[in-house]
């Protein structure tokens, strides 16, 4: 059968990333408690395409992902899967990202009732073989952590009470492939930078504690961002990071927002 995508293209445009997006897959990853779990994920995967190629082989991306899924290695060895994709597609560079929801059983602060808390996370790998030196690989760990903030200004100027709201802290970090950072640890550290962490289940005693704890620990969106930045700077494993904090204001029809990249 005629293979149109193998025909030559004359427009002279090299494509940086081309592939498939939204591929639904079971992803096997390691938890801090040393148990492997399988979770639902969506994959985005692509490779570079030289200017003279009309198209890439879309089916091969899914083939490789499925092979690594059968080996139960998708989330454990992102680099290995990405290397297989680049080799199969005969490409110079490749990109692979898994977006998934990660559940951690969380105890309420006073009554110690356990319930699962959900966090949006990602594993992301970039592989570049285009240079003269050895291949360059970079791994990114991403997480979005919901927290609570209480406004210091509102507390200061009000005779009683202060407005508070949920906020979302998004962090994306990179570190050497021989190192490891657990999602559980990163999430816990980020939660400690807010006025209060959030809980999936609270009894009355817990709600009292959370309300008073946030009131005693007021923070602007700038405060949360700076505390997270200092936290990541102190971690000698981390090479670079991005932090974004969005406070979904309860007294405005807009969000307060801060961002830092280092």
C-alpha positions as CSV (number, residue, x, y, z in Angstrom):
1,X,0.0,0.0,0.0
2,X,1.2,3.5,-0.7
3,X,2.7,5.2,2.3
4,X,1.9,9.0,1.9
5,X,3.7,10.1,5.1
6,X,7.0,8.8,3.7
7,X,6.9,11.1,0.8
8,X,9.1,14.1,0.7
9,X,8.0,17.6,1.8
10,X,9.5,20.7,0.0
11,X,8.4,23.5,2.3
12,X,11.6,23.4,4.4
13,X,9.9,23.4,7.8
14,X,11.4,21.2,10.5
15,X,8.8,20.3,13.2
16,X,10.0,20.4,16.8
17,X,7.3,18.0,18.2
18,X,4.8,15.9,16.4
19,X,3.0,12.9,17.8
20,X,-0.1,11.9,19.7
21,X,-1.9,13.5,22.6
22,X,-4.5,12.3,25.1
23,X,-3.6,8.6,24.9
24,X,-5.3,6.9,27.9
25,X,-3.1,4.4,29.6
26,X,-2.8,2.5,32.9
27,X,0.4,3.8,34.5
28,X,2.4,1.8,37.0
29,X,4.4,4.0,39.4
30,X,6.2,3.5,42.7
31,X,4.8,4.9,46.0
32,X,7.0,5.9,48.9
33,X,5.9,2.9,50.8
34,X,7.7,0.7,48.2
35,X,4.5,-0.6,46.7
36,X,3.8,-0.3,43.0
37,X,0.4,1.0,42.0
38,X,-1.4,1.2,38.7
39,X,-3.3,4.4,38.0
40,X,-5.1,6.1,35.1
41,X,-3.0,8.5,33.0
42,X,-3.1,10.4,29.7
43,X,0.0,10.5,27.6
44,X,1.4,13.1,25.3
45,X,4.3,11.9,23.1
46,X,6.1,13.3,20.2
47,X,9.4,13.5,18.2
48,X,11.2,15.9,16.0
49,X,10.5,15.6,12.3
50,X,13.1,16.7,9.6
51,X,11.9,19.2,7.1
52,X,12.1,16.7,4.2
53,X,9.7,14.2,5.8
54,X,6.0,14.7,5.1
55,X,4.8,13.0,8.2
56,X,5.6,10.7,11.1
57,X,4.3,7.3,12.0
58,X,1.5,7.9,14.5
59,X,0.8,4.3,15.2
60,X,4.4,3.6,16.4
61,X,3.9,5.9,19.4
62,X,1.1,3.9,20.7
63,X,2.9,0.6,19.9
64,X,5.9,1.6,22.1
65,X,3.7,2.9,24.9
66,X,1.7,-0.4,24.9
67,X,4.9,-2.5,24.9
68,X,6.2,-0.6,27.9
69,X,2.8,-0.8,29.6
70,X,3.0,-4.6,29.2
71,X,6.4,-4.6,30.8
72,X,4.9,-2.5,33.7
73,X,7.7,0.0,33.1
74,X,5.9,3.1,31.8
75,X,6.0,5.3,34.9
76,X,9.1,3.6,36.4
77,X,11.4,4.2,33.5
78,X,10.3,7.2,31.5
79,X,13.8,7.6,30.0
80,X,13.9,4.0,28.7
81,X,10.4,4.4,27.1
82,X,11.4,7.7,25.5
83,X,14.6,6.2,24.1
84,X,12.6,3.4,22.6
85,X,10.2,5.9,21.0
86,X,13.1,8.0,19.5
87,X,14.7,4.8,18.1
88,X,11.5,3.4,16.7
89,X,10.7,6.8,14.9
90,X,14.3,7.4,13.9
91,X,14.2,10.8,15.4
92,X,16.8,13.2,16.9
93,X,14.7,14.3,19.9
94,X,11.6,13.1,21.7
95,X,9.1,14.2,24.3
96,X,6.9,12.2,26.7
97,X,4.5,13.4,29.4
98,X,2.1,11.5,31.6
99,X,-0.6,13.4,33.4
100,X,-2.3,11.5,36.2
101,X,-4.2,11.9,39.5
102,X,-2.4,10.7,42.6
103,X,-4.2,9.8,45.8
104,X,-2.7,10.0,49.3
105,X,-4.6,8.8,52.4
106,X,-4.7,11.8,54.7
107,X,-5.6,12.0,58.3
108,X,-7.8,14.9,59.7
109,X,-5.7,17.0,62.1
110,X,-7.6,16.3,65.3
111,X,-9.9,13.3,65.0
112,X,-7.4,11.4,62.8
113,X,-10.0,10.2,60.3
114,X,-8.5,8.9,57.1
115,X,-9.7,9.7,53.6
116,X,-8.0,9.9,50.1
117,X,-6.8,13.3,48.9
118,X,-6.3,13.8,45.2
119,X,-3.5,15.7,43.6
120,X,-2.8,16.3,39.9
121,X,0.7,15.2,38.9
122,X,2.9,14.7,35.9
123,X,6.0,12.8,34.8
124,X,7.7,14.5,31.9
125,X,10.8,13.5,29.9
126,X,12.7,15.3,27.2
127,X,15.4,13.5,25.2
128,X,17.8,15.2,22.7
129,X,20.2,13.4,20.4
130,X,20.8,16.3,18.0
131,X,24.1,17.4,19.5
132,X,27.6,16.0,18.8
133,X,28.0,15.0,22.5
134,X,26.1,12.2,24.3
135,X,22.3,12.3,24.4
136,X,20.8,14.9,26.8
137,X,17.9,13.8,28.9
138,X,15.9,15.8,31.4
139,X,13.1,14.6,33.7
140,X,10.4,16.9,35.2
141,X,8.2,16.2,38.1
142,X,5.0,18.2,38.3
143,X,2.4,18.5,41.0
144,X,-0.6,20.8,41.7
145,X,-1.3,21.2,45.4
146,X,-4.6,22.7,46.7
147,X,-4.1,24.7,49.9
148,X,-5.8,27.5,51.9
149,X,-4.7,31.1,52.4
150,X,-5.9,33.8,54.8
151,X,-5.4,37.4,53.9
152,X,-3.0,39.2,56.4
153,X,-4.5,42.6,55.3
154,X,-8.1,41.5,55.9
155,X,-7.1,40.2,59.4
156,X,-5.3,43.4,60.3
157,X,-8.0,45.9,59.3
158,X,-11.1,43.9,60.4
159,X,-12.5,44.0,63.9
160,X,-13.2,40.3,63.6
161,X,-12.7,37.6,61.0
162,X,-10.6,37.6,57.8
163,X,-11.4,36.5,54.3
164,X,-9.8,33.1,53.3
165,X,-9.9,31.0,50.2
166,X,-8.5,28.0,48.4
167,X,-5.3,28.4,46.4
168,X,-3.5,26.2,44.0
169,X,0.3,25.8,44.1
170,X,1.7,24.3,40.9
171,X,5.3,23.2,41.0
172,X,7.5,21.7,38.2
173,X,11.0,20.6,39.1
174,X,13.9,18.9,37.4
175,X,16.8,16.9,39.0
176,X,19.4,14.4,37.9
177,X,18.1,11.0,36.8
178,X,20.2,9.2,39.4
179,X,18.3,11.1,42.2
180,X,14.7,10.7,43.4
181,X,12.1,12.9,45.0
182,X,8.9,11.3,46.3
183,X,5.6,12.9,45.4
184,X,4.5,12.4,49.0
185,X,7.4,14.5,50.4
186,X,7.1,17.2,47.8
187,X,3.4,17.6,48.4
188,X,3.7,17.7,52.2
189,X,6.5,20.3,52.0
190,X,4.3,22.5,49.7
191,X,1.3,22.2,52.0
192,X,3.4,23.5,54.9
193,X,4.0,26.7,53.0
194,X,0.3,27.8,53.1
195,X,-1.9,29.2,55.8
196,X,-3.4,25.8,56.1
197,X,-3.4,22.6,54.2
198,X,-6.7,21.1,52.9
199,X,-8.3,17.9,54.0
200,X,-10.8,15.5,52.3
201,X,-12.7,14.9,55.5
202,X,-13.2,17.1,58.5
203,X,-15.3,16.6,61.7
204,X,-16.3,19.6,63.8
205,X,-13.2,19.4,66.0
206,X,-11.0,19.3,62.8
207,X,-12.8,22.3,61.2
208,X,-12.2,24.3,64.4
209,X,-8.5,23.5,64.3
210,X,-8.2,24.3,60.5
211,X,-10.0,27.6,60.9
212,X,-8.0,28.8,63.8
213,X,-4.7,27.5,62.4
214,X,-5.2,29.5,59.2
215,X,-6.2,32.6,61.2
216,X,-2.9,32.3,63.2
217,X,-0.9,31.9,59.9
218,X,-2.1,34.6,57.5
219,X,-0.4,34.6,54.1
220,X,-0.6,36.6,50.9
221,X,-0.1,34.7,47.6
222,X,3.3,36.4,47.6
223,X,4.1,34.8,51.0
224,X,3.2,31.3,49.8
225,X,5.2,31.7,46.6
226,X,8.3,32.9,48.4
227,X,8.1,30.1,51.0
228,X,7.9,27.5,48.3
229,X,10.8,29.1,46.4
230,X,13.0,29.0,49.5
231,X,12.0,25.4,50.1
232,X,13.0,24.4,46.6
233,X,16.2,26.4,46.7
234,X,17.3,24.6,49.8
235,X,16.9,21.2,48.2
236,X,20.3,20.4,46.8
237,X,18.9,17.7,44.5
238,X,16.8,20.1,42.4
239,X,18.4,21.7,39.3
240,X,15.7,24.1,38.3
241,X,12.0,24.7,39.1
242,X,8.9,26.6,38.2
243,X,6.3,27.7,40.9
244,X,2.9,29.2,40.3
245,X,0.4,30.1,43.0
246,X,-3.1,31.1,42.2
247,X,-5.4,32.3,45.1
248,X,-9.0,32.0,44.1
249,X,-10.2,35.1,46.0
250,X,-13.4,34.9,48.0
251,X,-14.1,38.6,47.9
252,X,-13.1,39.3,44.3
253,X,-14.2,38.0,40.9
254,X,-10.6,37.3,40.0
255,X,-7.6,35.5,41.3
256,X,-4.4,36.7,42.9
257,X,-1.5,35.1,41.2
258,X,2.3,34.8,41.5
259,X,5.0,33.0,39.4
260,X,8.7,32.3,39.7
261,X,11.1,30.3,37.6
262,X,14.7,29.5,38.6
